[in-house]
Amino acid sequence: MLTDFQTTVAHLFFTLPAIDGFLLAGGAALLAQQMTTRPTQDLDFFTSRGQSSVIDARDQFEHAAHAQGWTVDRIHDTDTFCRLLLHGPEDLLIDLALDSPPGMPATASIAGPTFAPDELAGRKLVALFDRAEARDFADVHTLTTHYDKNTLLSLAADVDTGFDHGTALRRTPFLLRDRLHTGQIRSPLGRSADRTHPRHSPLAVSTTGGPLVTISRYQACFCR
């Protein structure tokens, strides 16, 4: 589940005047909708072009955070993507970004409005094939307890019209082979220095057994 601090930060964000059109996304949204159990170290807030301003949301959030006695470091800062490192009772990464508009109505959660659960599931599968991070394997593994494989593939295609079922399934063994062979995943905290877009990070670090076990479990439940 989300930590108390993460929930507090999300609630604070959604009180800001500039956030109309923003939705909680990613792993935090999956947790808020009780679809997964993997802890997260960041909150992703996405909006679409013409809905809200990333810069205005950044400025208002920084002001509100400082009023709480927290400090904020800007890690990446453009008018379409802003990454902040928030220092409070715990450290927390905050992503504010322009992304594709939601295809379904927003859904309420304990943390605030999120993308709809089905859309979150589809976006997560698209993310897995886009970046293949260990946390994506873990989340998709859990999502297979809520959705069968074909439903997940269909939801991903709804999110990304370029996502092809057959191509995804053909790529899966090679994607798994590469990850299992190299033992490389992206570091959740390490990506704070280098990630330039919510879906891309060039930083990869070696890790040990835990993430690879997760990938093996994904292989067992999804590649059958």
MILUM-889455 format. One record per residue: y, z, x of N, C-alpha, C, O, CB in turn; residue in three letters; residue number from 1. Coordinates in pm, whole numbers. Glycine has a CB too. Layout:
% residues N
R      n_y      n_z      n_x     ca_y     ca_z     ca_x      c_y      c_z      c_x      o_y      o_z      o_x     cb_y     cb_z     cb_x     r     k
R        Y        Z        X        Y        Z        X        Y        Z        X        Y        Z        X        Y        Z        X   ALA   NUM
...
//
This chain:
% residues 224
R      n_y      n_z      n_x     ca_y     ca_z     ca_x      c_y      c_z      c_x      o_y      o_z      o_x     cb_y     cb_z     cb_x     r     k
R     -119        0       84        0        0        0      125        0       88      117       27      208        0      122      -95   MET     1
R      238      -31       28      364      -23      101      395      122      133      361      213       57      478      -86       19   LEU     2
R      461      144      246      503      280      278      622      318      189      685      232      127      542      292      429   THR     3
R      649      447      182      763      493      102      893      430      153      979      392       74      774      646      105   ASP     4
R      906      419      285     1027      360      340     1038      213      304     1147      166      270     1030      377      492   PHE     5
R      929      139      311      931       -2      274      972      -20      128     1050     -110       96      795      -66      300   GLN     6
R      919       64       42      956       56     -100     1104       89     -119     1173       24     -198      869      151     -184   THR     7
R     1152      191      -49     1293      228      -57     1383      114      -12     1484       85      -76     1320      353       28   THR     8
R     1346       49       98     1426      -63      149     1426     -179       50     1530     -240       26     1371     -110      286   VAL     9
R     1311     -209       -8     1305     -318     -107     1391     -286     -228     1464     -372     -277     1159     -342     -151   ALA    10
R     1384     -162     -276     1467     -123     -390     1615     -136     -356     1694     -183     -437     1435       21     -434   HIS    11
R     1652      -93     -235     1791     -104     -193     1834     -250     -189     1943     -284     -236     1811      -39      -55   LEU    12
R     1750     -336     -134     1784     -478     -126     1811     -535     -265     1907     -611     -283     1671     -556      -58   PHE    13
R     1728     -501     -361     1742     -561     -493     1855     -501     -576     1877     -542     -690     1613     -548     -569   PHE    14
R     1928     -403     -520     2049     -354     -588     2173     -430     -544     2280     -412     -602     2068     -205     -560   THR    15
R     2161     -515     -442     2278     -582     -386     2325     -696     -475     2242     -768     -531     2246     -634     -246   LEU    16
R     2456     -716     -488     2507     -824     -572     2464     -963     -527     2449    -1053     -610     2657     -818     -575   PRO    17
R     2443     -982     -397     2416    -1116     -343     2271    -1158     -350     2236    -1266     -303     2461    -1123     -201   ALA    18
R     2184    -1075     -409     2040    -1105     -399     1987    -1181     -520     1867    -1208     -526     1962     -977     -382   ILE    19
R     2071    -1215     -615     2022    -1288     -731     1953    -1417     -685     2013    -1499     -616     2138    -1320     -829   ASP    20
R     1826    -1434     -724     1750    -1550     -681     1652    -1520     -569     1563    -1601     -543     1842    -1657     -637   GLY    21
R     1666    -1406     -502     1569    -1367     -399     1445    -1304     -461     1454    -1235     -562     1634    -1270     -298   PHE    22
R     1330    -1330     -400     1204    -1268     -440     1134    -1213     -317     1144    -1269     -209     1113    -1370     -515   LEU    23
R     1062    -1103     -335      976    -1051     -229      857    -1144     -215      798    -1186     -315      931     -905     -259   LEU    24
R      821    -1177      -92      712    -1272      -65      618    -1215       39      635    -1102       85      769    -1409      -18   ALA    25
R      517    -1295       76      430    -1261      187      340    -1142      164      308    -1106       51      511    -1236      306   GLY    26
R      300    -1080      276      206     -969      270      258     -850      193      180     -783      125      171     -926      407   GLY    27
R      388     -822      202      445     -710      128      434     -733      -22      406     -640      -98      591     -688      168   ALA    28
R      458     -857      -66      446     -887     -208      301     -874     -256      277     -825     -366      498    -1029     -237   ALA    29
R      206     -918     -174       65     -901     -209       31     -753     -224      -43     -716     -315      -25     -966     -103   LEU    30
R       84     -669     -136       62     -525     -147      128     -470     -272       68     -389     -344      116     -453      -23   LEU    31
R      251     -512     -299      323     -462     -416      253     -499     -545      262     -426     -644      466     -516     -417   ALA    32
R      184     -614     -546      108     -656     -664      -35     -603     -661     -116     -638     -748      107     -808     -673   GLN    33
R      -67     -520     -563     -200     -458     -550     -310     -564     -539     -420     -548     -593     -227     -367     -670   GLN    34
R     -279     -672     -467     -375     -779     -446     -447     -766     -312     -555     -823     -294     -306     -913     -454   MET    35
R     -388     -692     -217     -448     -669      -86     -423     -524      -47     -351     -451     -115     -390     -767       21   THR    36
R     -482     -484       64     -464     -347      113     -418     -343      259     -396     -234      313     -594     -269       99   THR    37
R     -403     -458      322     -364     -461      464     -221     -412      481     -131     -463      415     -379     -603      521   ARG    38
R     -197     -314      569      -60     -269      595       26     -382      651      -25     -474      716      -59     -150      691   PRO    39
R      154     -374      626      246     -476      677      357     -408      755      384     -289      736      304     -561      562   THR    40
R      421     -483      840      533     -433      920      662     -506      888      762     -489      958      501     -444     1067   GLN    41
R      660     -587      784      782     -659      751      794     -682      601      696     -677      527      787     -792      824   ASP    42
R      917     -708      559      947     -746      422     1011     -884      427     1109     -906      497     1041     -642      352   LEU    43
R      954     -978      351     1006    -1114      343     1076    -1132      209     1016    -1112      104      893    -1219      361   ASP    44
R     1203    -1171      213     1278    -1199       91     1319    -1346       96     1395    -1387      184     1403    -1105       77   PHE    45
R     1269    -1425        3     1293    -1569        3     1378    -1608     -118     1365    -1550     -226     1160    -1647        3   PHE    46
R     1462    -1706      -98     1537    -1768     -206     1532    -1918     -186     1483    -1966      -83     1684    -1715     -212   THR    47
R     1583    -1993     -281     1585    -2139     -268     1728    -2188     -262     1821    -2120     -305     1510    -2206     -385   SER    48
R     1745    -2306     -208     1879    -2362     -189     1952    -2372     -324     1895    -2418     -423     1871    -2500     -121   ARG    49
R     2077    -2328     -325     2156    -2332     -447     2144    -2206     -531     2220    -2188     -626     2116    -2448     -528   GLY    50
R     2051    -2118     -496     2032    -1994     -572     2113    -1879     -513     2187    -1812     -585     1885    -1957     -576   GLN    51
R     2100    -1856     -384     2164    -1743     -318     2198    -1781     -174     2152    -1883     -123     2073    -1617     -320   SER    52
R     2280    -1698     -112     2320    -1720       26     2250    -1621      118     2259    -1499       98     2474    -1708       41   SER    53
R     2179    -1673      217     2115    -1586      316     2220    -1504      390     2199    -1385      415     2031    -1669      416   VAL    54
R     2332    -1565      424     2437    -1496      500     2496    -1382      418     2515    -1272      469     2548    -1594      541   ILE    55
R     2526    -1407      290     2582    -1302      205     2483    -1187      188     2521    -1070      194     2622    -1358       67   ASP    56
R     2356    -1222      168     2254    -1117      153     2241    -1037      281     2227     -915      277     2118    -1179      115   ALA    57
R     2246    -1105      396     2240    -1035      525     2354     -936      539     2332     -820      574     2243    -1136      640   ARG    58
R     2476     -983      512     2593     -896      530     2587     -775      438     2614     -663      481     2722     -975      505   ASP    59
R     2552     -797      313     2547     -686      218     2433     -589      251     2448     -468      236     2530     -738       76   GLN    60
R     2321     -642      297     2210     -554      333     2246     -470      455     2218     -350      458     2082     -636      359   PHE    61
R     2306     -532      555     2346     -456      674     2442     -343      637     2429     -231      686     2410     -549      778   GLU    62
R     2538     -372      551     2634     -271      508     2562     -157      436     2590      -40      461     2742     -333      417   HIS    63
R     2471     -191      345     2397      -89      271     2308       -7      363     2294      114      345     2313     -153      160   ALA    64
R     2246      -73      462     2160       -2      556     2240       97      640     2196      210      662     2087     -101      647   ALA    65
R     2356       54      687     2440      144      766     2485      263      683     2497      374      735     2562       68      822   HIS    66
R     2510      241      554     2550      351      466     2438      454      451     2464      571      422     2589      298      329   ALA    67
R     2314      410      472     2200      501      465     2176      573      598     2089      659      608     2075      424      424   GLN    68
R     2253      537      700     2233      595      832     2133      521      917     2092      571     1022     2191      736      817   GLY    69
R     2092      402      873     1998      321      949     2076      226     1040     2195      200     1016     1903      242      854   TRP    70
R     2011      174     1141     2073       73     1227     1997      -58     1213     1878      -60     1180     2075      120     1375   THR    71
R     2067     -167     1239     2010     -301     1220     2040     -387     1343     2154     -394     1388     2066     -368     1093   VAL    72
R     1937     -451     1396     1954     -550     1502     1926     -688     1446     1829     -708     1373     1860     -519     1623   ASP    73
R     2011     -784     1479     1987     -922     1440     1900     -989     1546     1939     -999     1662     2122    -1000     1421   ARG    74
R     1784    -1035     1505     1691    -1100     1597     1709    -1251     1593     1710    -1317     1697     1546    -1064     1562   ILE    75
R     1724    -1305     1475     1748    -1448     1456     1847    -1462     1342     1836    -1392     1241     1614    -1528     1427   HIS    76
R     1943    -1552     1357     2052    -1554     1260     2105    -1695     1239     2181    -1746     1321     2165    -1462     1307   ASP    77
R     2065    -1758     1128     2120    -1887     1087     2150    -1879      938     2122    -1778      873     2022    -2005     1120   THR    78
R     2206    -1986      885     2239    -1982      742     2118    -2006      653     2128    -1996      531     2345    -2084      711   ASP    79
R     2001    -2038      713     1880    -2058      634     1771    -1955      662     1680    -1937      582     1825    -2196      659   THR    80
R     1780    -1888      777     1681    -1787      810     1743    -1678      896     1804    -1705      999     1561    -1850      884   PHE    81
R     1728    -1555      852     1779    -1441      926     1668    -1339      940     1603    -1301      843     1902    -1379      854   CYS    82
R     1647    -1295     1063     1547    -1190     1089     1619    -1068     1143     1694    -1076     1241     1437    -1238     1189   ARG    83
R     1595     -954     1078     1658     -828     1116     1550     -728     1154     1442     -726     1096     1745     -774     1002   LEU    84
R     1582     -644     1252     1496     -532     1286     1568     -406     1241     1671     -368     1296     1461     -527     1440   LEU    85
R     1512     -341     1141     1572     -223     1079     1513      -98     1142     1391      -82     1150     1550     -223      926   LEU    86
R     1601       -8     1185     1558      119     1243     1597      231     1147     1715      258     1126     1622      142     1384   HIS    87
R     1497      296     1090     1518      409     1002     1410      511     1028     1377      536     1144     1520      367      853   GLY    88
R     1353      572      923     1238      659      943     1122      589     1013     1038      652     1077     1192      714      810   PRO    89
R     1117      457      999     1023      373     1073     1092      241     1103     1193      210     1039      889      351      993   GLU    90
R     1041      164     1196     1097       32     1225     1038      -69     1128      919      -64     1096     1068       -9     1372   ASP    91
R     1121     -161     1083     1078     -256      981     1148     -389     1005     1270     -393     1024     1107     -203      838   LEU    92
R     1071     -497     1004     1127     -631     1015     1165     -682      876     1088     -668      781     1027     -727     1083   LEU    93
R     1283     -741      867     1332     -796      741     1361     -943      761     1441     -980      848     1460     -720      691   ILE    94
R     1298    -1029      683     1324    -1173      687     1397    -1214      560     1352    -1184      449     1192    -1253      703   ASP    95
R     1507    -1282      577     1581    -1342      466     1580    -1492      490     1623    -1538      596     1729    -1286      454   LEU    96
R     1531    -1570      394     1511    -1712      423     1524    -1799      300     1497    -1756      188     1376    -1733      487   ALA    97
R     1565    -1923      325     1555    -2028      224     1414    -2085      229     1361    -2112      337     1662    -2140      247   LEU    98
R     1354    -2103      113     1219    -2157      107     1210    -2243      -18     1308    -2256      -91     1111    -2043      107   ASP    99
R     1095    -2300      -43     1078    -2380     -164     1092    -2291     -287     1052    -2175     -283      940    -2452     -163   SER   100
R     1147    -2344     -395     1166    -2261     -515     1034    -2221     -577      934    -2291     -560     1251    -2336     -618   PRO   101
R     1031    -2109     -647      906    -2067     -711      863    -2166     -818      946    -2225     -887      922    -1928     -773   PRO   102
R      732    -2182     -829      679    -2272     -931      639    -2200    -1058      604    -2263    -1157      561    -2346     -877   GLY   103
R      644    -2067    -1054      607    -1984    -1168      713    -1876    -1185      787    -1848    -1091      465    -1921    -1149   MET   104
R      723    -1816    -1303      820    -1708    -1323      792    -1590    -1230      677    -1560    -1199      818    -1661    -1468   PRO   105
R      899    -1525    -1186      885    -1407    -1102      812    -1297    -1178      812    -1293    -1301     1024    -1356    -1055   ALA   106
R      749    -1208    -1101      671    -1099    -1158      722     -966    -1105      749     -953     -985      520    -1116    -1127   THR   107
R      737     -868    -1193      783     -736    -1152      675     -665    -1071      556     -689    -1090      824     -652    -1275   ALA   108
R      718     -577     -982      625     -496     -903      690     -362     -871      806     -339     -906      582     -570     -772   SER   109
R      616     -276     -805      671     -146     -768      785     -159     -668      865      -66     -652      562      -57     -712   ILE   110
R      792     -273     -599      895     -293     -498     1011     -378     -547     1114     -387     -480      835     -356     -375   ALA   111
R      995     -443     -663     1095     -535     -712     1031     -667     -748      909     -679     -743     1206     -555     -610   GLY   112
R     1111     -768     -785     1055     -896     -826      988     -970     -711     1042     -977     -601     1164     -983     -886   PRO   113
R      870    -1025     -737      796    -1102     -638      763    -1240     -697      781    -1264     -816      665    -1028     -596   THR   114
R      717    -1329     -611      654    -1450     -661      536    -1409     -749      479    -1302     -730      608    -1544     -544   PHE   115
R      499    -1494     -844      386    -1464     -932      259    -1447     -849      243    -1512     -746      368    -1577    -1036   ALA   116
R      167    -1359     -893       45    -1336     -816      -31    -1463     -779      -74    -1478     -665      -47    -1246     -893   PRO   117
R      -48    -1556     -875     -119    -1680     -843      -46    -1759     -735     -109    -1821     -648     -137    -1765     -969   ASP   118
R       86    -1758     -742      163    -1832     -641      155    -1763     -505      149    -1830     -402      310    -1845     -685   GLU   119
R      156    -1630     -504      138    -1558     -378        5    -1594     -313       -3    -1614     -192      146    -1406     -402   LEU   120
R      -99    -1602     -394     -231    -1638     -341     -230    -1778     -282     -283    -1801     -173     -339    -1627     -450   ALA   121
R     -171    -1873     -354     -163    -2009     -304      -81    -2020     -177     -119    -2090      -83     -105    -2100     -409   GLY   122
R       32    -1950     -174      116    -1951      -55       43    -1892       66       61    -1938      178      245    -1875      -81   ARG   123
R      -37    -1789       42     -109    -1727      153     -211    -1823      212     -227    -1828      334     -178    -1599      106   LYS   124
R     -281    -1899      128     -379    -1994      182     -308    -2106      258     -356    -2150      363     -464    -2053       69   LEU   125
R     -195    -2152      207     -117    -2253      279      -74    -2197      415      -81    -2266      516        8    -2296      197   VAL   126
R      -30    -2071      417       12    -2008      542     -103    -2000      642      -83    -2020      761       68    -1868      516   ALA   127
R     -222    -1971      592     -337    -1961      682     -361    -2093      754     -381    -2094      876     -463    -1920      603   LEU   128
R     -358    -2203      681     -383    -2333      745     -263    -2380      827     -276    -2467      912     -418    -2437      639   PHE   129
R     -146    -2321      801      -27    -2359      876      -21    -2289     1011       17    -2350     1111       97    -2327      796   ASP   130
R      -57    -2157     1015      -37    -2081     1138     -161    -2007     1185     -169    -1970     1303       74    -1983     1119   ARG   131
R     -259    -1984     1097     -388    -1924     1134     -373    -1790     1206     -437    -1767     1308     -466    -2019     1222   ALA   132
R     -289    -1703     1154     -275    -1570     1211     -381    -1477     1154     -429    -1497     1042     -134    -1514     1186   GLU   133
R     -418    -1377     1231     -526    -1287     1190     -497    -1222     1056     -587    -1203      975     -550    -1180     1296   ALA   134
R     -370    -1187     1032     -337    -1123      905     -360    -1217      787     -391    -1172      677     -192    -1075      906   ARG   135
R     -346    -1348      811     -371    -1444      703     -520    -1449      670     -558    -1455      553     -320    -1583      743   ASP   136
R     -605    -1448      774     -749    -1442      750     -784    -1317      671     -863    -1323      576     -826    -1446      883   PHE   137
R     -726    -1203      709     -756    -1077      641     -714    -1083      495     -789    -1040      407     -685     -960      711   ALA   138
R     -595    -1137      469     -547    -1143      331     -629    -1239      246     -663    -1208      132     -401    -1185      329   ASP   139
R     -662    -1356      302     -742    -1452      225     -881    -1396      199     -938    -1416       91     -752    -1587      299   VAL   140
R     -936    -1326      298    -1066    -1260      276    -1059    -1167      156    -1150    -1167       72    -1108    -1180      402   HIS   141
R     -952    -1088      145     -937     -998       31     -912    -1075      -98     -963    -1038     -204     -822     -900       55   THR   142
R     -835    -1182      -90     -806    -1261     -210     -931    -1324     -269     -935    -1353     -389     -705    -1368     -178   LEU   143
R    -1033    -1347     -186    -1157    -1405     -240    -1232    -1306     -330    -1329    -1343     -394    -1247    -1450     -126   THR   144
R    -1187    -1181     -334    -1244    -1086     -431    -1175    -1100     -567    -1224    -1049     -667    -1231     -941     -380   THR   145
R    -1061    -1170     -570     -987    -1193     -695    -1004    -1337     -746     -999    -1361     -866     -839    -1163     -674   HIS   146
R    -1024    -1430     -654    -1031    -1572     -688    -1152    -1635     -621    -1191    -1595     -511     -901    -1646     -647   TYR   147
R    -1212    -1733     -688    -1316    -1808     -618    -1249    -1913     -528    -1130    -1938     -539    -1414    -1876     -719   ASP   148
R    -1328    -1971     -439    -1275    -2062     -338    -1201    -2180     -401    -1091    -2214     -356    -1387    -2113     -249   LYS   149
R    -1258    -2241     -502    -1196    -2359     -561    -1064    -2325     -629     -970    -2404     -624    -1290    -2424     -662   ASN   150
R    -1056    -2207     -691     -931    -2165     -753     -823    -2145     -648     -709    -2187     -667     -951    -2036     -833   THR   151
R     -858    -2081     -537     -762    -2062     -428     -712    -2196     -374     -592    -2213     -349     -824    -1981     -316   LEU   152
R     -803    -2290     -357     -763    -2422     -308     -668    -2491     -406     -572    -2555     -365     -886    -2510     -284   LEU   153
R     -696    -2477     -534     -609    -2538     -636     -472    -2472     -637     -371    -2541     -651     -674    -2526     -775   SER   154
R     -467    -2340     -622     -339    -2270     -618     -258    -2312     -496     -136    -2325     -504     -362    -2118     -618   LEU   155
R     -325    -2333     -383     -256    -2379     -263     -198    -2518     -285      -86    -2547     -242     -351    -2379     -142   ALA   156
R     -273    -2605     -351     -225    -2740     -379     -107    -2738     -475      -19    -2823     -467     -338    -2827     -437   ALA   157
R     -104    -2640     -566       10    -2626     -657      136    -2587     -580      246    -2631     -613      -20    -2521     -765   ASP   158
R      120    -2505     -477      233    -2460     -396      283    -2570     -305      404    -2589     -290      194    -2337     -314   VAL   159
R      190    -2643     -243      223    -2746     -145      152    -2874     -184       30    -2885     -171      183    -2702        0   ASP   160
R      228    -2972     -232      166    -3096     -279       97    -3172     -167       15    -3260     -193      272    -3186     -344   THR   161
R      129    -3140      -41       62    -3204       71      -68    -3138      111     -136    -3184      202      153    -3207      188   GLY   162
R     -102    -3029       43     -225    -2956       75     -342    -3026        8     -345    -3039     -115     -216    -2806       30   PHE   163
R     -438    -3071       86     -553    -3145       34     -680    -3061       49     -711    -3013      158     -569    -3280      108   ASP   164
R     -753    -3044      -63     -874    -2961      -62     -971    -3005       47    -1015    -2925      128     -943    -2967     -198   HIS   165
R    -1003    -3133       46    -1105    -3183      138    -1064    -3167      283    -1144    -3126      367    -1133    -3328      110   GLY   166
R     -937    -3199      312     -890    -3185      449     -895    -3040      494     -934    -3010      607     -748    -3239      462   THR   167
R     -855    -2949      405     -856    -2807      438     -996    -2759      471    -1017    -2687      568     -798    -2725      323   ALA   168
R    -1092    -2799      390    -1230    -2755      413    -1286    -2816      541    -1362    -2751      612    -1318    -2792      294   LEU   169
R    -1248    -2941      570    -1297    -3002      694    -1234    -2937      816    -1298    -2928      922    -1266    -3152      694   ARG   170
R    -1110    -2891      803    -1042    -2828      916    -1092    -2688      943    -1083    -2640     1056     -893    -2825      892   ARG   171
R    -1145    -2621      841    -1178    -2479      854    -1271    -2448      970    -1241    -2357     1047    -1240    -2431      727   THR   172
R    -1383    -2519      988    -1470    -2485     1101    -1401    -2498     1237    -1427    -2418     1327    -1593    -2574     1099   PRO   173
R    -1313    -2598     1252    -1244    -2616     1379    -1139    -2507     1400    -1122    -2457     1511    -1178    -2755     1384   PHE   174
R    -1069    -2472     1292     -971    -2365     1300    -1038    -2234     1339     -988    -2161     1424     -896    -2349     1167   LEU   175
R    -1151    -2205     1277    -1226    -2084     1309    -1279    -2088     1451    -1274    -1988     1523    -1342    -2065     1211   LEU   176
R    -1330    -2204     1492    -1383    -2218     1628    -1276    -2188     1731    -1300    -2117     1829    -1440    -2358     1650   ARG   177
R    -1156    -2243     1709    -1048    -2223     1805    -1009    -2076     1813     -987    -2024     1922     -927    -2307     1768   ASP   178
R     -999    -2009     1698     -957    -1869     1698    -1066    -1780     1757    -1037    -1689     1833     -922    -1824     1557   ARG   179
R    -1190    -1806     1721    -1299    -1724     1772    -1320    -1747     1921    -1360    -1656     1994    -1429    -1753     1695   LEU   180
R    -1292    -1869     1967    -1312    -1901     2109    -1204    -1837     2196    -1234    -1781     2301    -1314    -2053     2130   HIS   181
R    -1078    -1847     2151     -969    -1799     2235     -938    -1652     2212     -885    -1586     2301     -845    -1880     2209   THR   182
R     -971    -1599     2094     -935    -1461     2063     -786    -1442     2054     -735    -1333     2081     -992    -1368     2166   GLY   183
R     -713    -1547     2015     -568    -1537     2011     -519    -1528     1868     -561    -1604     1780     -505    -1656     2081   GLN   184
R     -427    -1433     1846     -356    -1423     1720     -210    -1395     1752     -175    -1369     1867     -417    -1312     1627   ILE   185
R     -128    -1401     1653       12    -1365     1671       28    -1215     1651      -35    -1156     1564      104    -1444     1575   ARG   186
R      113    -1156     1731      137    -1013     1720      244     -987     1616      352    -1046     1624      179     -954     1855   SER   187
R      219     -900     1516      320     -875     1413      453     -828     1470      558     -875     1425      268     -773     1315   PRO   188
R      452     -736     1566      578     -691     1622      631     -788     1726      752     -807     1738      562     -553     1684   LEU   189
R      541     -851     1803      584     -945     1904      661    -1062     1846      752    -1113     1910      467     -995     1981   GLY   190
R      625    -1105     1725      691    -1222     1668      837    -1194     1635      912    -1288     1608      618    -1268     1544   ARG   191
R      879    -1066     1637     1019    -1037     1608     1114    -1104     1707     1229    -1132     1674     1043     -888     1608   SER   192
R     1065    -1129     1828     1152    -1187     1930     1161    -1338     1920     1261    -1396     1963     1104    -1148     2066   ALA   193
R     1058    -1402     1865     1051    -1547     1879     1041    -1625     1750     1064    -1746     1751      936    -1580     1962   ASP   194
R     1009    -1562     1638      985    -1643     1520     1115    -1701     1470     1213    -1629     1451      918    -1560     1409   ARG   195
R     1117    -1830     1450     1239    -1899     1410     1236    -1946     1267     1337    -1994     1215     1263    -2015     1501   THR   196
R     1124    -1935     1202     1112    -1971     1061      998    -1888     1005      904    -1858     1078     1086    -2125     1041   HIS   197
R     1003    -1850      877      898    -1766      822      758    -1818      841      663    -1739      837      923    -1746      679   PRO   198
R      740    -1948      861      604    -2001      871      564    -2038     1013      454    -2090     1033      591    -2121      782   ARG   199
R      650    -2013     1112      617    -2059     1246      653    -1955     1350      761    -1896     1345      690    -2190     1277   HIS   200
R      563    -1931     1444      591    -1843     1558      517    -1895     1679      396    -1916     1674      549    -1697     1527   SER   201
R      588    -1918     1791      522    -1970     1909      452    -1863     1992      378    -1895     2084      620    -2042     1995   PRO   202
R      476    -1736     1959      423    -1629     2043      279    -1598     2006      250    -1570     1889      508    -1504     2031   LEU   203
R      189    -1601     2103       50    -1565     2079        7    -1465     2184       42    -1479     2302      -42    -1690     2080   ALA   204
R      -68    -1364     2143     -117    -1265     2238     -266    -1247     2217     -318    -1267     2107      -43    -1130     2221   VAL   205
R     -334    -1210     2325     -477    -1184     2315     -501    -1050     2250     -422     -957     2268     -544    -1190     2453   SER   206
R     -608    -1039     2174     -642     -912     2112     -791     -893     2121     -864     -980     2168     -594     -907     1966   THR   207
R     -836     -778     2075     -977     -746     2086    -1046     -757     1952     -997     -821     1859     -995     -607     2143   THR   208
R    -1165     -692     1943    -1259     -718     1835    -1211     -716     1694    -1257     -799     1614    -1360     -625     1845   GLY   209
R    -1118     -625     1655    -1084     -610     1515    -1047     -738     1443    -1113     -773     1345     -973     -516     1502   GLY   210
R     -943     -811     1490     -905     -934     1423    -1016    -1038     1420    -1027    -1113     1323     -785     -992     1489   PRO   211
R    -1098    -1044     1525    -1204    -1144     1528    -1311    -1112     1426    -1371    -1202     1367    -1265    -1152     1668   LEU   212
R    -1335     -982     1404    -1428     -942     1298    -1375     -989     1163    -1451    -1037     1079    -1450     -790     1298   VAL   213
R    -1243     -974     1143    -1182    -1020     1020    -1203    -1170     1001    -1237    -1214      891    -1033     -988     1019   THR   214
R    -1183    -1248     1107    -1202    -1392     1099    -1347    -1425     1065    -1374    -1516      987    -1162    -1460     1230   ILE   215
R    -1441    -1352     1124    -1582    -1375     1094    -1612    -1346      947    -1689    -1419      884    -1671    -1288     1183   SER   216
R    -1551    -1242      894    -1572    -1210      752    -1513    -1319      664    -1571    -1355      561    -1509    -1075      718   ARG   217
R    -1396    -1371      705    -1338    -1483      632    -1436    -1600      630    -1458    -1662      527    -1204    -1526      693   TYR   218
R    -1493    -1629      746    -1587    -1741      757    -1705    -1720      662    -1751    -1815      599    -1637    -1756      901   GLN   219
R    -1753    -1597      653    -1870    -1570      569    -1840    -1588      421    -1925    -1636      346    -1920    -1429      595   ALA   220
R    -1718    -1549      378    -1690    -1551      235    -1624    -1681      189    -1635    -1716       71    -1602    -1435      198   CYS   221
R    -1555    -1753      279    -1480    -1871      237    -1549    -2001      273    -1535    -2100      202    -1343    -1869      296   PHE   222
R    -1623    -2003      381    -1683    -2127      431    -1829    -2137      387    -1919    -2150      470    -1673    -2136      585   CYS   223
R    -1849    -2130      260    -1986    -2142      210    -1988    -2236       91    -2094    -2260       33    -2043    -2003      171   ARG   224
//
